[in-house]
Structures are given as structure tokens and as C-alpha cells.
């Protein structure tokens, strides 16, 4: 019976977080570790037209993403705007960690709004469908841009 209870609680906690977002010091953070044998990850990520590496220190690289757009069906309306963010890449043997923070949405009128305003309430993630849909959309987008930078299409 204890095993069943443990399994139920474990699966419930895994189900409740379907993306790689968390809150640290009341700031929305996306973090993922990618396992790969590839080398030159920062240089490959910097090939993305909207991502740039701005500093490095041994195995840690800091960068910016600018004027990106990610909008999925059912996402909140504000996600139709461009957004920017800061990121950090920490490389290690056979893997690298990407941490994205300081996510800011930009309106056509030049107004900037931190993502925390849309996704957090009192320093914790909101638990509504719009928040879940929005975060899952951005999660898929970050996974795509930080891993698919390694994939190139061959033209035949």
C-alpha cells in the first residue's frame, strides 16, 4: 500500500509540472539540460539570427535573445507580441545546461512588460489554463531553438 501511495504522489507531482519553468526569487526561470556529444554548442546557438553570445568565462556563456515570437493556438493574447530574454549556457562533458531568465514582452507601442506579470501571482506560478498553455508554448519554443540549432536541413 505504501508503494502505491508513493507512486501516486510521485506521478501527481510529475504531471503537475509539464514544462521546464520554475520560479526563483520571484523570477520566472526556464532551465533544461541537454545531453549531447556535440561540441561548440555556444557557437552553434549564436548562429540563430536572434540569439547572441555577449560574454564567456571558461565553460559559462551569457547571451541575449531579441525580438522573438512564439504564439500557439489558445495562448494568451499578449504572446502575439515580440519578446526578449537573457540566457546562460553552462557546458560540461557530454551535456550543457541552458537557463533563460529576464523574459520581457514588447508591445507595438514600445512598452515592455516582464513575463512575471502574466505568469506569476504573489511570486508563484498561476494555476490557470491560459498560464499553462502559454508556458507550454514557450517551453516548446525554447527547447526547439536551443536544441535544433544543431539540426540542419539537407536540400536534395
N, C-alpha and C positions, 0 to 999 in steps of 0.2 A: 504494500500500500504506500509506503514511503517513497518507493521508486516511482510509482505513478504520479504522486503529488509533485515530486521534484521535476519529472518530465513535463508535466502540465505547466508548472510555473516557469520552467526554462523556455518552453515553446511559446508561452504567452509573452515573455519578455522579448524574445527574438521577433515575434510577429509585430509587436508594438513599434519597433524601430525598423522601418523598411528602407531606410536610406542612411547615408554616411554623415548626417548632420548631427551636431551636438551644440550645447551652449557652454561656453567657458567664460567666466567673469562677465556674464550678461551679454556676451557677444556670440553671434551665430558663426559657427565654425564647420567647415566641411573637411573631412580628412579621410584619406584612403591610402593603403599600402598596396603597391603593385609589385608582384613577383615577376621578375624577368631576368634573362641572361644578357639582355641588350646593354650596351654601354653608350655613353654620350647622350643620356636622356635629356639633360638641360638644353643641349644644342638642338636636339630634335623638337623639343617643345617650343623653343624660341623660333622655329620655322613657321609656326602658326602666325598668321598675319596680325592677329590681335593680342598675342602674348609676347612679352619681352622680359628677359632676364636683366635686372638692374644692378645686382651685386652678387658676389660669391665669396665664400670663406671656406676653403677646403672642400668638404662634402655637402655644404649647405648653400643653396642658391635662392635668392629672393627675386620676385618678379611682379609684374602687373599684367592684368587682363583689362583691356579697354574697349568700350563700345561694342559689347557682345549682346546677343539677343537669344533668349530661349523662351519659347512660349508653346505650351502643349494644349491640346483640347481640354477644356474645363479649368484651365489655370485662371487665377485672379487677373483682372483687367490690367493692373499695374505692371504685370510681366510682359506686356506688349512693348514696354519701354526698353531702351538700351540699359545695360548695367556694366559696372566695372568692379574689380576686386584686386586684392593683393594675394600673392601666393608664395609658398616656400616649398622647395624641393630638398629633401634630405636623401642623399644616395647612400647605399650600403651594398654589401656583397649580395648580388642576386636579387635586389629589390630597391625600391625607392618609395618614400612617403611624400605625398602631396598634402599640403594644408592650405586651405583657402579661407580668407578672412577679410573683413572690411568690405563686404558686398554692398554696393551702393547703386540704386536705380536713378536714372536721369530722365526727366520729362522733356518734352519738346520745348518747353519754356525755360529750360536751363536749371530747373530746380533739382536738387539732389536729395534723396531720401535713403537712409540706411535700411537695409533689409530687416533689421531687428524690429523696426516699426510695424512691418507687415506680418512677421512670423513669430514674434515673441510677445508675451504678456507677463508683466511683472518678472521678467528675467528668465522665463521658461517657455519652451515651445508651445504654441497654441495647439489645441487638440480638436480642430475642426476640419472638415473636408477640403476647404479651399487651401488651408495651410498644408495639409498632407499632399494634395495634388500639386501645389506649387513646389514644395520641397522635393518631391519625387521627380518632377520635371527637371529641376536644376541639378539634382543628383545624377540623373541620366546624362545630362549635358556635360557636367564636369567629368564624369567617367569617360565619356566619348572623347572630349578634347585632350584629356591628359593621358589617354592610353592609345587612341587611334592616331596620334601624331607619329606612331611607328609604322602605321599601315599606309602603303602607297598603292594606288590602283595602277594596274598594268593596262595599257591600251593595246588591243590586238587588231 
